[in-house]
Amino acid sequence: MVGVEFGIVLRQEKIDFKPIRETAQLCDELGYHSLWFYDHLLGMGSIDSDIFEAWTLMSALSTITSRVKIGTLVLCNSFRHPPLLAKMVSTLDNISNGRVEFAIGAGWFEREYRAYGYPFPDTVTRIEQLKEAVEIIKALWTEEKPTFKGKYYSIEEAYCNPKPVQKPHPPIIIGGSGEKHLLRVVAELADEWNCPASSASEFDRKKRILKSHCDAIGRDIGDISISEQTVCVVAKSKAELEEKLPKAKKRYSFFGDIEKTGIVGTPDECIKRIREKMDKGVSKLIMFFYDVLKPDYLRFFAKEVMSAF
């Protein structure tokens, strides 16, 4: 059985920076493996709500933490020109001493694109753009002065120095579950596939399709790590779980049946759920933690659940 890492999705909407900072420092202290934000410019629950931009938050938190990795679920490729993004990642990887989690996707929230003046091409085009972007970014991280001329992007003898601290480069995580095109790009280019929480109920089928794409290009699916976004509701007793669960279901309704797909229950039940996911090949859990702003519950999970692994 493979090992498993535990990541925490931090709040960035309708919140001040102070609790974000304090929660990040606590997660660093407790030994959580990674901290995550989503790369959106408009709020998800209400599009006019206060929301911090992900990359700026990551940069700030990298200077006040020392061990925990920091990433996004997932960077929207359309928001940043790929060569510039390569430089941004390399810079932050140096600042953080190799703690950047580089996760990227094709983008999907059309209302956000329109609001900020970004073109919103069709899905296939956005995935083709993602593929070119990843190829350019990898080349800039690993080659001295690469040149690339694609359909959407190009670079010419472009230096990206200093190179990232992580060698040969930060692992490339591609998030999404589109079966025909997105998972094909995962098979071709990714070091890790991130399965969205909204696709958790179809995990087995999505993994089979990813394997079929790998088989078609002669790649071993075992060479691709698998991370999964999931909702975590940990409770100290059955009574407490009965109190929390209806509220959690309402908060995370857009993820489907969290009682079925999430890490939900008392510590023993959570440990069982995690082992079931590990048996399916998941080696990293990125958790929408119900009590993320309650230090006692972050400590409780670390002591009673995470320590079992």
Order of alpha helices (4+ residues) and beta strands (2+ residues): beta-alpha-beta-alpha-beta-beta-alpha-beta-alpha-alpha-beta-beta-beta-alpha-beta-alpha-beta-alpha-alpha-beta-alpha-beta-alpha
